[in-house]
């Protein structure tokens, strides 16, 4: 039932194609993924074993709504029960300029997507993650 609700909301609210100017949010659960100097480390954007990095399409959301999305739909689904420590916001065009893709994946929420098309080599993946991190803005929970 939730899946069908997400499909309906997706087609009513979200454009199918991710636009270059859209804000994309990556929720960060580990302190080691950002620096005290308010910089994001590349580890925050490293893909999983399937070469995907989970993000949310947060354009049009207030700051409060972005944090609520993270708590309600990301934090609650984690089996390790880790809490959100921060988030990284970037513009979708940064992802596209890095020759990566953003593909909607609406099974859990109509705003969910994955950054995909990472290159095969580890060093190339790290360079892509560095590019995304360097072009992101850090928001710490409670300090946004």
C-alpha positions as a Python dict, from the first residue, in 0.01 Angstrom:
ca = {
    (1, 'X'): (0, 0, 0),
    (2, 'X'): (280, 245, 88),
    (3, 'X'): (445, 171, -246),
    (4, 'X'): (131, 268, -440),
    (5, 'X'): (88, 581, -228),
    (6, 'X'): (447, 679, -311),
    (7, 'X'): (388, 623, -682),
    (8, 'X'): (80, 846, -672),
    (9, 'X'): (261, 1120, -475),
    (10, 'X'): (560, 1094, -704),
    (11, 'X'): (362, 1156, -1019),
    (12, 'X'): (156, 1433, -860),
    (13, 'X'): (445, 1622, -698),
    (14, 'X'): (783, 1523, -841),
    (15, 'X'): (900, 1557, -1197),
    (16, 'X'): (1033, 1226, -1329),
    (17, 'X'): (1360, 1379, -1444),
    (18, 'X'): (1593, 1526, -1184),
    (19, 'X'): (1670, 1886, -1281),
    (20, 'X'): (2019, 2035, -1256),
    (21, 'X'): (1906, 2303, -1010),
    (22, 'X'): (1741, 2062, -763),
    (23, 'X'): (1876, 2040, -409),
    (24, 'X'): (1991, 1689, -321),
    (25, 'X'): (2051, 1582, 41),
    (26, 'X'): (2276, 1309, 175),
    (27, 'X'): (2214, 1227, 541),
    (28, 'X'): (2531, 1166, 744),
    (29, 'X'): (2538, 920, 1035),
    (30, 'X'): (2906, 911, 1122),
    (31, 'X'): (3112, 1190, 1273),
    (32, 'X'): (3413, 1073, 1070),
    (33, 'X'): (3233, 1186, 752),
    (34, 'X'): (3267, 1557, 828),
    (35, 'X'): (3529, 1789, 974),
    (36, 'X'): (3503, 2042, 1253),
    (37, 'X'): (3584, 2305, 989),
    (38, 'X'): (3236, 2244, 841),
    (39, 'X'): (3369, 2044, 549),
    (40, 'X'): (3233, 1712, 427),
    (41, 'X'): (3470, 1421, 378),
    (42, 'X'): (3448, 1201, 68),
    (43, 'X'): (3343, 901, 278),
    (44, 'X'): (3000, 1059, 314),
    (45, 'X'): (2938, 999, -57),
    (46, 'X'): (3100, 659, -103),
    (47, 'X'): (2859, 417, -270),
    (48, 'X'): (2744, 87, -124),
    (49, 'X'): (2840, -252, -271),
    (50, 'X'): (2583, -201, -546),
    (51, 'X'): (2761, 125, -642),
    (52, 'X'): (2472, 343, -521),
    (53, 'X'): (2463, 635, -277),
    (54, 'X'): (2124, 703, -119),
    (55, 'X'): (2001, 1066, -132),
    (56, 'X'): (1678, 1261, -107),
    (57, 'X'): (1542, 1518, -349),
    (58, 'X'): (1473, 1804, -109),
    (59, 'X'): (1400, 2097, -340),
    (60, 'X'): (1098, 2291, -219),
    (61, 'X'): (1139, 2165, 140),
    (62, 'X'): (1205, 2392, 434),
    (63, 'X'): (1506, 2320, 653),
    (64, 'X'): (1274, 2173, 915),
    (65, 'X'): (1111, 1944, 656),
    (66, 'X'): (1450, 1818, 537),
    (67, 'X'): (1545, 1714, 892),
    (68, 'X'): (1202, 1556, 946),
    (69, 'X'): (1240, 1354, 626),
    (70, 'X'): (1572, 1222, 753),
    (71, 'X'): (1443, 1128, 1096),
    (72, 'X'): (1118, 973, 977),
    (73, 'X'): (1223, 793, 658),
    (74, 'X'): (1598, 737, 685),
    (75, 'X'): (1688, 706, 1051),
    (76, 'X'): (1391, 481, 1135),
    (77, 'X'): (1473, 234, 855),
    (78, 'X'): (1831, 176, 973),
    (79, 'X'): (1890, -159, 1134),
    (80, 'X'): (2196, -28, 1324),
    (81, 'X'): (1982, 243, 1495),
    (82, 'X'): (2239, 515, 1425),
    (83, 'X'): (2115, 871, 1451),
    (84, 'X'): (2163, 1144, 1193),
    (85, 'X'): (2461, 1362, 1285),
    (86, 'X'): (2452, 1601, 988),
    (87, 'X'): (2356, 1632, 626),
    (88, 'X'): (2526, 1733, 303),
    (89, 'X'): (2329, 1944, 56),
    (90, 'X'): (2435, 1986, -304),
    (91, 'X'): (2285, 2083, -635),
    (92, 'X'): (2205, 1797, -874),
    (93, 'X'): (2415, 1963, -1145),
    (94, 'X'): (2727, 1883, -940),
    (95, 'X'): (2640, 1513, -964),
    (96, 'X'): (2577, 1534, -1337),
    (97, 'X'): (2899, 1731, -1395),
    (98, 'X'): (3087, 1446, -1223),
    (99, 'X'): (2945, 1211, -1492),
    (100, 'X'): (2719, 1040, -1239),
    (101, 'X'): (2342, 992, -1247),
    (102, 'X'): (2058, 1048, -1003),
    (103, 'X'): (1787, 788, -1038),
    (104, 'X'): (1461, 807, -841),
    (105, 'X'): (1400, 503, -618),
    (106, 'X'): (1059, 562, -464),
    (107, 'X'): (992, 235, -284),
    (108, 'X'): (1035, 387, 65),
    (109, 'X'): (958, 752, -10),
    (110, 'X'): (868, 948, -321),
    (111, 'X'): (1165, 1185, -269),
    (112, 'X'): (1426, 908, -242),
    (113, 'X'): (1686, 861, -516),
    (114, 'X'): (2029, 706, -568),
    (115, 'X'): (2346, 852, -708),
    (116, 'X'): (2463, 589, -957),
    (117, 'X'): (2701, 515, -1245),
    (118, 'X'): (3015, 525, -1032),
    (119, 'X'): (3326, 407, -1221),
    (120, 'X'): (3460, 56, -1157),
    (121, 'X'): (3796, 141, -995),
    (122, 'X'): (3829, 227, -625),
    (123, 'X'): (4050, 531, -684),
    (124, 'X'): (3810, 669, -946),
    (125, 'X'): (3516, 619, -707),
    (126, 'X'): (3703, 808, -434),
    (127, 'X'): (3772, 1095, -675),
    (128, 'X'): (3400, 1119, -760),
    (129, 'X'): (3310, 1114, -389),
    (130, 'X'): (3567, 1388, -325),
    (131, 'X'): (3417, 1601, -602),
    (132, 'X'): (3069, 1567, -451),
    (133, 'X'): (3196, 1640, -98),
    (134, 'X'): (3388, 1950, -205),
    (135, 'X'): (3078, 2093, -370),
    (136, 'X'): (2840, 2023, -81),
    (137, 'X'): (2729, 2230, 215),
    (138, 'X'): (2741, 2078, 562),
    (139, 'X'): (2446, 2123, 796),
    (140, 'X'): (2491, 1984, 1147),
    (141, 'X'): (2185, 1870, 1333),
    (142, 'X'): (2082, 2156, 1561),
    (143, 'X'): (2310, 2411, 1388),
    (144, 'X'): (2129, 2465, 1057),
}
